[in-house]
């Protein structure tokens, strides 16, 4: 088995406090299989939807330390969309937030996920 140690937060257990208190700083892979919402008018208000109607915001993701995380998989709605209207050379969105936080690889979705 490739992942010898794993922590899986399913359904109601995947609360914001549970996600934030897991050993994010020492994990090698993160996989979010949930819903998300990209807000084109203000991408910093975009969120990953967690259990019990809780949310992990794009701004909070920018504040994580994921230097040991090799891969982030976002199997969630609209997580690959970025702010194309931004006139700078960087795009604001979930991939940028996880890359900024230290993860070198991000796989995300451009479309709605059932």
C-alpha positions in Angstrom: 0.0 0.0 0.0 1.4 3.3 -1.1 -0.1 5.4 1.7 0.8 3.6 4.9 -0.5 6.3 7.2 -3.8 8.0 6.4 -6.4 10.0 8.1 -9.8 10.0 6.4 -12.4 12.5 7.4 -15.8 11.3 6.0 -19.1 13.1 5.9 -20.0 14.7 9.2 -16.5 14.2 10.6 -15.0 16.5 7.9 -15.6 19.7 9.8 -13.4 22.7 9.5 -11.9 22.2 13.0 -11.1 18.5 12.1 -9.5 19.5 8.8 -7.5 22.3 10.4 -6.3 20.1 13.4 -5.2 17.2 11.3 -1.5 17.1 10.7 -1.7 19.2 7.5 1.9 20.3 8.0 3.2 16.8 7.8 0.9 15.2 5.2 2.3 14.2 1.8 -1.1 14.2 0.0 -4.4 16.0 0.5 -7.6 14.9 -1.3 -10.8 16.9 -1.0 -13.8 15.1 -2.4 -16.6 17.6 -1.7 -18.3 20.7 -3.0 -16.8 24.1 -3.5 -17.8 27.4 -4.9 -15.7 29.8 -6.9 -16.7 33.5 -6.6 -15.6 35.3 -9.8 -16.4 38.8 -8.5 -14.2 38.3 -5.5 -12.1 35.0 -5.7 -10.9 35.5 -2.1 -14.5 34.7 -1.0 -14.3 31.3 -2.8 -14.7 28.3 -0.4 -14.4 24.5 -0.1 -17.6 23.3 1.5 -17.1 21.0 4.5 -19.4 19.1 6.8 -22.1 20.8 8.8 -22.3 23.7 6.4 -18.7 24.9 7.4 -16.4 26.4 4.8 -12.6 26.6 4.2 -11.9 29.9 2.5 -9.4 30.7 -0.2 -7.8 33.2 2.2 -7.4 30.5 4.9 -5.8 28.1 2.4 -3.2 30.8 1.5 -2.2 30.8 5.2 -1.5 27.0 5.4 2.0 25.5 5.6 2.0 22.6 3.1 5.7 22.4 2.4 5.7 18.6 3.0 2.6 18.0 0.9 3.5 16.7 -2.6 0.0 16.6 -4.1 -3.3 18.2 -3.5 -6.3 16.7 -5.3 -9.5 18.8 -5.4 -12.4 16.6 -6.6 -14.8 19.5 -5.9 -16.8 21.9 -8.0 -15.1 24.7 -9.8 -11.8 24.4 -8.0 -9.8 24.8 -11.1 -11.3 28.1 -12.1 -9.2 31.2 -11.6 -9.7 34.9 -11.9 -8.8 35.4 -15.6 -9.8 39.1 -15.3 -6.8 39.7 -13.1 -4.4 42.0 -14.9 -1.3 40.8 -13.0 0.9 37.8 -13.9 -0.7 35.6 -11.2 -4.2 34.1 -11.1 -6.2 33.9 -7.9 -7.9 30.6 -7.3 -7.7 27.3 -5.4 -4.6 26.0 -7.4 -2.7 29.2 -6.7 -3.6 29.1 -3.0 -2.3 25.6 -2.5 0.8 26.2 -4.6 1.5 29.4 -2.5 1.1 27.3 0.7 3.9 25.0 -0.4 2.3 22.1 -2.3 4.1 21.7 -5.7 1.3 19.9 -7.5 -2.5 20.5 -7.6 -5.1 18.6 -9.6 -8.5 20.4 -9.7 -11.8 20.5 -11.5 -13.1 23.2 -13.8 -16.7 21.9 -13.8 -19.5 21.1 -11.4 -19.2 17.8 -9.6 -22.3 15.8 -8.7 
